[in-house]
Amino acid sequence: MVTETLPFGPETLVFKVAGKMFAATGLDEEMFRVNLKCNPERAQQLREAHPQIIPGWHMNKKHWNTVYFEDGLPEDLLRELIDHSYMLVVGKMPKRDREAVLQALEQL
């Protein structure tokens, strides 16, 4: 249920679930980084614990982090942050849409 779009031009790839953004990355950046949605309290904790995680670049800095993927963070943490962002967006969807996404996930 993930789609890839280029709504801001050819240099920014956006990942969406049911039409809602949960991740974005610049395609022309020197270092691979991804903006990911995050629970505000957890976002702050992550920033304090990891210099590779900073307030979201060009995003609401309370709800988004920019995560540098090629700078030493464990792969399991990176995967978990992507999943967390995805599920935050799904959790805010209307019940019908949320149930459809969760049902599709169960079928994977």
MODELLER restraints for C-alpha pairs under 7 A, 6 or more apart:
rsr = mdl.restraints
at = mdl.atoms
rsr.add(forms.Gaussian(group=physical.xy_distance, feature=features.Distance(at['CA:1:A'], at['CA:17:A']), mean=5.76, stdev=0.5))
rsr.add(forms.Gaussian(group=physical.xy_distance, feature=features.Distance(at['CA:1:A'], at['CA:18:A']), mean=6.58, stdev=0.5))
rsr.add(forms.Gaussian(group=physical.xy_distance, feature=features.Distance(at['CA:1:A'], at['CA:101:A']), mean=6.91, stdev=0.5))
rsr.add(forms.Gaussian(group=physical.xy_distance, feature=features.Distance(at['CA:2:A'], at['CA:15:A']), mean=6.51, stdev=0.5))
rsr.add(forms.Gaussian(group=physical.xy_distance, feature=features.Distance(at['CA:2:A'], at['CA:16:A']), mean=5.48, stdev=0.5))
rsr.add(forms.Gaussian(group=physical.xy_distance, feature=features.Distance(at['CA:2:A'], at['CA:17:A']), mean=4.82, stdev=0.5))
rsr.add(forms.Gaussian(group=physical.xy_distance, feature=features.Distance(at['CA:3:A'], at['CA:15:A']), mean=5.69, stdev=0.5))
rsr.add(forms.Gaussian(group=physical.xy_distance, feature=features.Distance(at['CA:3:A'], at['CA:16:A']), mean=5.23, stdev=0.5))
rsr.add(forms.Gaussian(group=physical.xy_distance, feature=features.Distance(at['CA:3:A'], at['CA:17:A']), mean=6.50, stdev=0.5))
rsr.add(forms.Gaussian(group=physical.xy_distance, feature=features.Distance(at['CA:4:A'], at['CA:13:A']), mean=6.68, stdev=0.5))
rsr.add(forms.Gaussian(group=physical.xy_distance, feature=features.Distance(at['CA:4:A'], at['CA:14:A']), mean=5.65, stdev=0.5))
rsr.add(forms.Gaussian(group=physical.xy_distance, feature=features.Distance(at['CA:4:A'], at['CA:15:A']), mean=4.73, stdev=0.5))
rsr.add(forms.Gaussian(group=physical.xy_distance, feature=features.Distance(at['CA:4:A'], at['CA:16:A']), mean=6.44, stdev=0.5))
rsr.add(forms.Gaussian(group=physical.xy_distance, feature=features.Distance(at['CA:5:A'], at['CA:13:A']), mean=5.94, stdev=0.5))
rsr.add(forms.Gaussian(group=physical.xy_distance, feature=features.Distance(at['CA:5:A'], at['CA:14:A']), mean=5.19, stdev=0.5))
rsr.add(forms.Gaussian(group=physical.xy_distance, feature=features.Distance(at['CA:5:A'], at['CA:15:A']), mean=6.48, stdev=0.5))
rsr.add(forms.Gaussian(group=physical.xy_distance, feature=features.Distance(at['CA:6:A'], at['CA:12:A']), mean=5.91, stdev=0.5))
rsr.add(forms.Gaussian(group=physical.xy_distance, feature=features.Distance(at['CA:6:A'], at['CA:13:A']), mean=5.15, stdev=0.5))
rsr.add(forms.Gaussian(group=physical.xy_distance, feature=features.Distance(at['CA:6:A'], at['CA:14:A']), mean=6.04, stdev=0.5))
rsr.add(forms.Gaussian(group=physical.xy_distance, feature=features.Distance(at['CA:11:A'], at['CA:26:A']), mean=5.72, stdev=0.5))
rsr.add(forms.Gaussian(group=physical.xy_distance, feature=features.Distance(at['CA:11:A'], at['CA:27:A']), mean=5.02, stdev=0.5))
rsr.add(forms.Gaussian(group=physical.xy_distance, feature=features.Distance(at['CA:11:A'], at['CA:28:A']), mean=6.00, stdev=0.5))
rsr.add(forms.Gaussian(group=physical.xy_distance, feature=features.Distance(at['CA:12:A'], at['CA:24:A']), mean=6.82, stdev=0.5))
rsr.add(forms.Gaussian(group=physical.xy_distance, feature=features.Distance(at['CA:12:A'], at['CA:25:A']), mean=5.68, stdev=0.5))
rsr.add(forms.Gaussian(group=physical.xy_distance, feature=features.Distance(at['CA:12:A'], at['CA:26:A']), mean=4.50, stdev=0.5))
rsr.add(forms.Gaussian(group=physical.xy_distance, feature=features.Distance(at['CA:12:A'], at['CA:27:A']), mean=5.72, stdev=0.5))
rsr.add(forms.Gaussian(group=physical.xy_distance, feature=features.Distance(at['CA:13:A'], at['CA:24:A']), mean=5.61, stdev=0.5))
rsr.add(forms.Gaussian(group=physical.xy_distance, feature=features.Distance(at['CA:13:A'], at['CA:25:A']), mean=5.35, stdev=0.5))
rsr.add(forms.Gaussian(group=physical.xy_distance, feature=features.Distance(at['CA:13:A'], at['CA:26:A']), mean=6.26, stdev=0.5))
rsr.add(forms.Gaussian(group=physical.xy_distance, feature=features.Distance(at['CA:13:A'], at['CA:27:A']), mean=6.64, stdev=0.5))
rsr.add(forms.Gaussian(group=physical.xy_distance, feature=features.Distance(at['CA:14:A'], at['CA:21:A']), mean=6.62, stdev=0.5))
rsr.add(forms.Gaussian(group=physical.xy_distance, feature=features.Distance(at['CA:14:A'], at['CA:23:A']), mean=5.88, stdev=0.5))
rsr.add(forms.Gaussian(group=physical.xy_distance, feature=features.Distance(at['CA:14:A'], at['CA:24:A']), mean=4.31, stdev=0.5))
rsr.add(forms.Gaussian(group=physical.xy_distance, feature=features.Distance(at['CA:14:A'], at['CA:25:A']), mean=6.57, stdev=0.5))
rsr.add(forms.Gaussian(group=physical.xy_distance, feature=features.Distance(at['CA:15:A'], at['CA:21:A']), mean=5.75, stdev=0.5))
rsr.add(forms.Gaussian(group=physical.xy_distance, feature=features.Distance(at['CA:15:A'], at['CA:22:A']), mean=6.05, stdev=0.5))
rsr.add(forms.Gaussian(group=physical.xy_distance, feature=features.Distance(at['CA:15:A'], at['CA:23:A']), mean=5.10, stdev=0.5))
rsr.add(forms.Gaussian(group=physical.xy_distance, feature=features.Distance(at['CA:15:A'], at['CA:24:A']), mean=6.06, stdev=0.5))
rsr.add(forms.Gaussian(group=physical.xy_distance, feature=features.Distance(at['CA:16:A'], at['CA:22:A']), mean=5.67, stdev=0.5))
rsr.add(forms.Gaussian(group=physical.xy_distance, feature=features.Distance(at['CA:20:A'], at['CA:89:A']), mean=6.94, stdev=0.5))
rsr.add(forms.Gaussian(group=physical.xy_distance, feature=features.Distance(at['CA:22:A'], at['CA:36:A']), mean=6.08, stdev=0.5))
rsr.add(forms.Gaussian(group=physical.xy_distance, feature=features.Distance(at['CA:22:A'], at['CA:37:A']), mean=5.98, stdev=0.5))
rsr.add(forms.Gaussian(group=physical.xy_distance, feature=features.Distance(at['CA:22:A'], at['CA:85:A']), mean=5.61, stdev=0.5))
rsr.add(forms.Gaussian(group=physical.xy_distance, feature=features.Distance(at['CA:22:A'], at['CA:86:A']), mean=5.48, stdev=0.5))
rsr.add(forms.Gaussian(group=physical.xy_distance, feature=features.Distance(at['CA:22:A'], at['CA:89:A']), mean=6.35, stdev=0.5))
rsr.add(forms.Gaussian(group=physical.xy_distance, feature=features.Distance(at['CA:23:A'], at['CA:34:A']), mean=6.52, stdev=0.5))
rsr.add(forms.Gaussian(group=physical.xy_distance, feature=features.Distance(at['CA:23:A'], at['CA:35:A']), mean=5.43, stdev=0.5))
rsr.add(forms.Gaussian(group=physical.xy_distance, feature=features.Distance(at['CA:23:A'], at['CA:36:A']), mean=4.90, stdev=0.5))
rsr.add(forms.Gaussian(group=physical.xy_distance, feature=features.Distance(at['CA:24:A'], at['CA:34:A']), mean=5.60, stdev=0.5))
rsr.add(forms.Gaussian(group=physical.xy_distance, feature=features.Distance(at['CA:24:A'], at['CA:35:A']), mean=5.15, stdev=0.5))
rsr.add(forms.Gaussian(group=physical.xy_distance, feature=features.Distance(at['CA:25:A'], at['CA:33:A']), mean=6.14, stdev=0.5))
rsr.add(forms.Gaussian(group=physical.xy_distance, feature=features.Distance(at['CA:25:A'], at['CA:34:A']), mean=4.66, stdev=0.5))
rsr.add(forms.Gaussian(group=physical.xy_distance, feature=features.Distance(at['CA:25:A'], at['CA:35:A']), mean=6.30, stdev=0.5))
rsr.add(forms.Gaussian(group=physical.xy_distance, feature=features.Distance(at['CA:32:A'], at['CA:68:A']), mean=6.10, stdev=0.5))
rsr.add(forms.Gaussian(group=physical.xy_distance, feature=features.Distance(at['CA:32:A'], at['CA:69:A']), mean=5.86, stdev=0.5))
rsr.add(forms.Gaussian(group=physical.xy_distance, feature=features.Distance(at['CA:32:A'], at['CA:70:A']), mean=6.38, stdev=0.5))
rsr.add(forms.Gaussian(group=physical.xy_distance, feature=features.Distance(at['CA:33:A'], at['CA:66:A']), mean=6.42, stdev=0.5))
rsr.add(forms.Gaussian(group=physical.xy_distance, feature=features.Distance(at['CA:33:A'], at['CA:67:A']), mean=5.35, stdev=0.5))
rsr.add(forms.Gaussian(group=physical.xy_distance, feature=features.Distance(at['CA:33:A'], at['CA:68:A']), mean=4.31, stdev=0.5))
rsr.add(forms.Gaussian(group=physical.xy_distance, feature=features.Distance(at['CA:33:A'], at['CA:69:A']), mean=5.62, stdev=0.5))
rsr.add(forms.Gaussian(group=physical.xy_distance, feature=features.Distance(at['CA:34:A'], at['CA:66:A']), mean=5.52, stdev=0.5))
rsr.add(forms.Gaussian(group=physical.xy_distance, feature=features.Distance(at['CA:34:A'], at['CA:67:A']), mean=5.30, stdev=0.5))
rsr.add(forms.Gaussian(group=physical.xy_distance, feature=features.Distance(at['CA:34:A'], at['CA:68:A']), mean=6.67, stdev=0.5))
rsr.add(forms.Gaussian(group=physical.xy_distance, feature=features.Distance(at['CA:35:A'], at['CA:56:A']), mean=5.93, stdev=0.5))
rsr.add(forms.Gaussian(group=physical.xy_distance, feature=features.Distance(at['CA:35:A'], at['CA:64:A']), mean=6.44, stdev=0.5))
rsr.add(forms.Gaussian(group=physical.xy_distance, feature=features.Distance(at['CA:35:A'], at['CA:65:A']), mean=5.52, stdev=0.5))
rsr.add(forms.Gaussian(group=physical.xy_distance, feature=features.Distance(at['CA:35:A'], at['CA:66:A']), mean=4.33, stdev=0.5))
rsr.add(forms.Gaussian(group=physical.xy_distance, feature=features.Distance(at['CA:35:A'], at['CA:67:A']), mean=6.27, stdev=0.5))
rsr.add(forms.Gaussian(group=physical.xy_distance, feature=features.Distance(at['CA:36:A'], at['CA:64:A']), mean=5.52, stdev=0.5))
rsr.add(forms.Gaussian(group=physical.xy_distance, feature=features.Distance(at['CA:36:A'], at['CA:65:A']), mean=5.42, stdev=0.5))
rsr.add(forms.Gaussian(group=physical.xy_distance, feature=features.Distance(at['CA:36:A'], at['CA:66:A']), mean=6.37, stdev=0.5))
rsr.add(forms.Gaussian(group=physical.xy_distance, feature=features.Distance(at['CA:36:A'], at['CA:82:A']), mean=6.70, stdev=0.5))
rsr.add(forms.Gaussian(group=physical.xy_distance, feature=features.Distance(at['CA:36:A'], at['CA:85:A']), mean=5.68, stdev=0.5))
rsr.add(forms.Gaussian(group=physical.xy_distance, feature=features.Distance(at['CA:37:A'], at['CA:63:A']), mean=5.66, stdev=0.5))
rsr.add(forms.Gaussian(group=physical.xy_distance, feature=features.Distance(at['CA:37:A'], at['CA:64:A']), mean=4.37, stdev=0.5))
rsr.add(forms.Gaussian(group=physical.xy_distance, feature=features.Distance(at['CA:37:A'], at['CA:65:A']), mean=6.38, stdev=0.5))
rsr.add(forms.Gaussian(group=physical.xy_distance, feature=features.Distance(at['CA:37:A'], at['CA:85:A']), mean=4.62, stdev=0.5))
rsr.add(forms.Gaussian(group=physical.xy_distance, feature=features.Distance(at['CA:38:A'], at['CA:63:A']), mean=5.34, stdev=0.5))
rsr.add(forms.Gaussian(group=physical.xy_distance, feature=features.Distance(at['CA:38:A'], at['CA:64:A']), mean=5.51, stdev=0.5))
rsr.add(forms.Gaussian(group=physical.xy_distance, feature=features.Distance(at['CA:38:A'], at['CA:65:A']), mean=6.73, stdev=0.5))
rsr.add(forms.Gaussian(group=physical.xy_distance, feature=features.Distance(at['CA:38:A'], at['CA:84:A']), mean=6.86, stdev=0.5))
rsr.add(forms.Gaussian(group=physical.xy_distance, feature=features.Distance(at['CA:38:A'], at['CA:85:A']), mean=5.71, stdev=0.5))
rsr.add(forms.Gaussian(group=physical.xy_distance, feature=features.Distance(at['CA:39:A'], at['CA:63:A']), mean=6.16, stdev=0.5))
rsr.add(forms.Gaussian(group=physical.xy_distance, feature=features.Distance(at['CA:40:A'], at['CA:62:A']), mean=5.51, stdev=0.5))
rsr.add(forms.Gaussian(group=physical.xy_distance, feature=features.Distance(at['CA:40:A'], at['CA:63:A']), mean=5.34, stdev=0.5))
rsr.add(forms.Gaussian(group=physical.xy_distance, feature=features.Distance(at['CA:43:A'], at['CA:65:A']), mean=6.60, stdev=0.5))
rsr.add(forms.Gaussian(group=physical.xy_distance, feature=features.Distance(at['CA:46:A'], at['CA:53:A']), mean=6.59, stdev=0.5))
rsr.add(forms.Gaussian(group=physical.xy_distance, feature=features.Distance(at['CA:47:A'], at['CA:53:A']), mean=5.10, stdev=0.5))
rsr.add(forms.Gaussian(group=physical.xy_distance, feature=features.Distance(at['CA:47:A'], at['CA:54:A']), mean=5.57, stdev=0.5))
rsr.add(forms.Gaussian(group=physical.xy_distance, feature=features.Distance(at['CA:52:A'], at['CA:67:A']), mean=5.93, stdev=0.5))
rsr.add(forms.Gaussian(group=physical.xy_distance, feature=features.Distance(at['CA:52:A'], at['CA:68:A']), mean=5.21, stdev=0.5))
rsr.add(forms.Gaussian(group=physical.xy_distance, feature=features.Distance(at['CA:52:A'], at['CA:71:A']), mean=6.50, stdev=0.5))
rsr.add(forms.Gaussian(group=physical.xy_distance, feature=features.Distance(at['CA:53:A'], at['CA:65:A']), mean=6.37, stdev=0.5))
rsr.add(forms.Gaussian(group=physical.xy_distance, feature=features.Distance(at['CA:53:A'], at['CA:66:A']), mean=5.72, stdev=0.5))
rsr.add(forms.Gaussian(group=physical.xy_distance, feature=features.Distance(at['CA:53:A'], at['CA:67:A']), mean=4.61, stdev=0.5))
rsr.add(forms.Gaussian(group=physical.xy_distance, feature=features.Distance(at['CA:53:A'], at['CA:68:A']), mean=6.44, stdev=0.5))
rsr.add(forms.Gaussian(group=physical.xy_distance, feature=features.Distance(at['CA:54:A'], at['CA:65:A']), mean=5.62, stdev=0.5))
rsr.add(forms.Gaussian(group=physical.xy_distance, feature=features.Distance(at['CA:54:A'], at['CA:66:A']), mean=5.28, stdev=0.5))
rsr.add(forms.Gaussian(group=physical.xy_distance, feature=features.Distance(at['CA:54:A'], at['CA:67:A']), mean=6.63, stdev=0.5))
rsr.add(forms.Gaussian(group=physical.xy_distance, feature=features.Distance(at['CA:55:A'], at['CA:61:A']), mean=4.98, stdev=0.5))
rsr.add(forms.Gaussian(group=physical.xy_distance, feature=features.Distance(at['CA:55:A'], at['CA:64:A']), mean=6.40, stdev=0.5))
rsr.add(forms.Gaussian(group=physical.xy_distance, feature=features.Distance(at['CA:55:A'], at['CA:65:A']), mean=4.67, stdev=0.5))
rsr.add(forms.Gaussian(group=physical.xy_distance, feature=features.Distance(at['CA:55:A'], at['CA:66:A']), mean=5.86, stdev=0.5))
rsr.add(forms.Gaussian(group=physical.xy_distance, feature=features.Distance(at['CA:56:A'], at['CA:64:A']), mean=4.68, stdev=0.5))
rsr.add(forms.Gaussian(group=physical.xy_distance, feature=features.Distance(at['CA:56:A'], at['CA:65:A']), mean=4.01, stdev=0.5))
rsr.add(forms.Gaussian(group=physical.xy_distance, feature=features.Distance(at['CA:56:A'], at['CA:66:A']), mean=4.53, stdev=0.5))
rsr.add(forms.Gaussian(group=physical.xy_distance, feature=features.Distance(at['CA:57:A'], at['CA:66:A']), mean=6.04, stdev=0.5))
rsr.add(forms.Gaussian(group=physical.xy_distance, feature=features.Distance(at['CA:90:A'], at['CA:98:A']), mean=5.64, stdev=0.5))
rsr.add(forms.Gaussian(group=physical.xy_distance, feature=features.Distance(at['CA:91:A'], at['CA:98:A']), mean=6.62, stdev=0.5))
